[in-house]
Amino acid sequence: MHFVRTGKFPIPLSKFYTDLFDNRQIGDYEDFIYFDEETTSSLYPQALELVETIERMLFK
């Protein structure tokens, strides 16, 4: 709320973070879930961008 709505944090990365969180919840609490290498490797560039954006915000 304090970062996305004020424009300090990009909306697409916020949505990506929500998707990552949802996938983690599924992975933690569903009985049988499988994340293949293709799926996880396609998420890596966005995850890296997310981490870099947060780091820039922290050290600004």
Backbone as CSV, one residue per row, in Angstrom:
resi,resn,N_x,N_y,N_z,CA_x,CA_y,CA_z,C_x,C_y,C_z
1,MET,0.820,-1.186,0.000,0.000,0.000,0.000,0.869,1.257,0.000
2,HIS,1.886,1.297,0.830,2.702,2.502,0.945,3.728,2.627,-0.176
3,PHE,3.962,1.566,-0.888,4.960,1.608,-1.943,4.348,1.540,-3.336
4,VAL,3.398,0.655,-3.530,2.812,0.476,-4.863,1.884,1.639,-5.192
5,ARG,0.996,1.962,-4.295,0.030,3.042,-4.561,0.690,4.402,-4.689
6,THR,1.825,4.585,-4.041,2.525,5.868,-4.143,3.461,5.923,-5.341
7,GLY,3.597,4.808,-6.048,4.448,4.776,-7.226,5.912,4.497,-6.936
8,LYS,6.248,4.208,-5.698,7.636,3.915,-5.336,8.066,2.525,-5.789
9,PHE,7.091,1.645,-5.947,7.370,0.266,-6.346,6.512,-0.057,-7.560
10,PRO,7.095,-0.607,-8.620,6.351,-0.862,-9.859,5.211,-1.884,-9.689
11,ILE,4.082,-1.594,-10.277,2.914,-2.470,-10.193,3.199,-3.867,-10.759
12,PRO,3.861,-3.980,-11.929,4.123,-5.339,-12.454,4.951,-6.202,-11.492
13,LEU,5.914,-5.598,-10.799,6.707,-6.378,-9.844,5.881,-6.739,-8.615
14,SER,4.967,-5.892,-8.254,4.075,-6.207,-7.143,3.207,-7.412,-7.481
15,LYS,2.685,-7.439,-8.689,1.869,-8.574,-9.125,2.710,-9.842,-9.208
16,PHE,3.953,-9.700,-9.688,4.854,-10.843,-9.762,5.137,-11.390,-8.365
17,TYR,5.363,-10.506,-7.400,5.601,-10.933,-6.019,4.405,-11.702,-5.471
18,THR,3.215,-11.221,-5.762,2.003,-11.904,-5.321,1.921,-13.304,-5.927
19,ASP,2.252,-13.410,-7.214,2.253,-14.719,-7.867,3.286,-15.652,-7.239
20,LEU,4.476,-15.141,-6.947,5.501,-15.959,-6.295,5.026,-16.440,-4.930
21,PHE,4.420,-15.550,-4.179,3.912,-15.910,-2.854,2.847,-16.993,-2.964
22,ASP,1.936,-16.832,-3.906,0.887,-17.833,-4.107,1.483,-19.188,-4.477
23,ASN,2.481,-19.183,-5.362,3.144,-20.442,-5.745,3.856,-21.074,-4.560
24,ARG,4.444,-20.249,-3.710,5.117,-20.793,-2.532,4.101,-21.429,-1.592
25,GLN,2.969,-20.768,-1.406,1.933,-21.326,-0.552,1.458,-22.672,-1.099
26,ILE,1.257,-22.746,-2.399,0.850,-24.007,-3.025,1.911,-25.077,-2.798
27,GLY,3.177,-24.707,-3.014,4.269,-25.656,-2.824,4.399,-26.139,-1.399
28,ASP,4.093,-25.254,-0.440,4.214,-25.622,0.964,3.041,-26.456,1.469
29,TYR,1.843,-26.194,0.968,0.666,-26.760,1.613,-0.162,-27.725,0.775
30,GLU,0.081,-27.820,-0.505,-0.634,-28.807,-1.317,0.056,-30.158,-1.175
31,ASP,-0.699,-31.207,-1.373,-0.139,-32.552,-1.204,0.870,-32.910,-2.285
32,PHE,0.486,-32.739,-3.537,1.357,-33.132,-4.636,1.428,-31.995,-5.644
33,ILE,2.537,-31.296,-5.653,2.740,-30.198,-6.603,4.153,-30.322,-7.148
34,TYR,4.295,-30.019,-8.406,5.593,-30.152,-9.048,5.875,-28.903,-9.868
35,PHE,6.990,-28.270,-9.608,7.444,-27.136,-10.394,8.613,-27.608,-11.248
36,ASP,8.421,-27.620,-12.553,9.484,-28.110,-13.422,10.536,-27.030,-13.670
37,GLU,11.664,-27.445,-14.220,12.786,-26.540,-14.445,12.418,-25.422,-15.416
38,GLU,11.642,-25.730,-16.430,11.250,-24.716,-17.410,10.447,-23.589,-16.741
39,THR,9.527,-23.958,-15.881,8.712,-22.963,-15.188,9.560,-22.110,-14.254
40,THR,10.382,-22.765,-13.468,11.179,-22.014,-12.502,12.241,-21.167,-13.184
41,SER,12.846,-21.659,-14.249,13.872,-20.860,-14.926,13.269,-19.668,-15.664
42,SER,11.997,-19.771,-16.047,11.360,-18.619,-16.690,11.032,-17.527,-15.676
43,LEU,10.929,-17.877,-14.416,10.650,-16.901,-13.360,11.914,-16.198,-12.863
44,TYR,13.049,-16.792,-13.122,14.307,-16.281,-12.576,14.608,-14.835,-12.967
45,PRO,14.503,-14.445,-14.242,14.817,-13.048,-14.584,13.938,-12.033,-13.856
46,GLN,12.664,-12.344,-13.716,11.777,-11.436,-12.987,12.117,-11.416,-11.499
47,ALA,12.473,-12.558,-10.945,12.852,-12.612,-9.533,14.108,-11.799,-9.293
48,LEU,15.038,-11.881,-10.197,16.268,-11.092,-10.087,15.943,-9.602,-10.147
49,GLU,15.069,-9.207,-11.052,14.650,-7.810,-11.146,13.966,-7.354,-9.854
50,LEU,13.144,-8.214,-9.278,12.472,-7.900,-8.024,13.488,-7.647,-6.908
51,VAL,14.457,-8.530,-6.778,15.483,-8.393,-5.738,16.297,-7.120,-5.966
52,GLU,16.683,-6.858,-7.197,17.477,-5.662,-7.491,16.693,-4.383,-7.200
53,THR,15.410,-4.389,-7.498,14.572,-3.225,-7.222,14.468,-2.975,-5.728
54,ILE,14.275,-4.034,-4.963,14.191,-3.883,-3.509,15.518,-3.404,-2.941
55,GLU,16.624,-3.950,-3.444,17.942,-3.511,-2.980,18.159,-2.027,-3.263
56,ARG,17.773,-1.580,-4.451,17.916,-0.144,-4.775,17.087,0.706,-3.817
57,MET,15.916,0.248,-3.491,15.062,0.996,-2.557,15.666,1.047,-1.165
58,LEU,16.265,-0.046,-0.736,16.856,-0.113,0.605,18.083,0.769,0.741
59,PHE,18.875,0.821,-0.297,20.153,1.528,-0.209,20.102,2.922,-0.814
60,LYS,18.909,3.397,-1.100,18.732,4.727,-1.661,18.906,5.790,-0.618
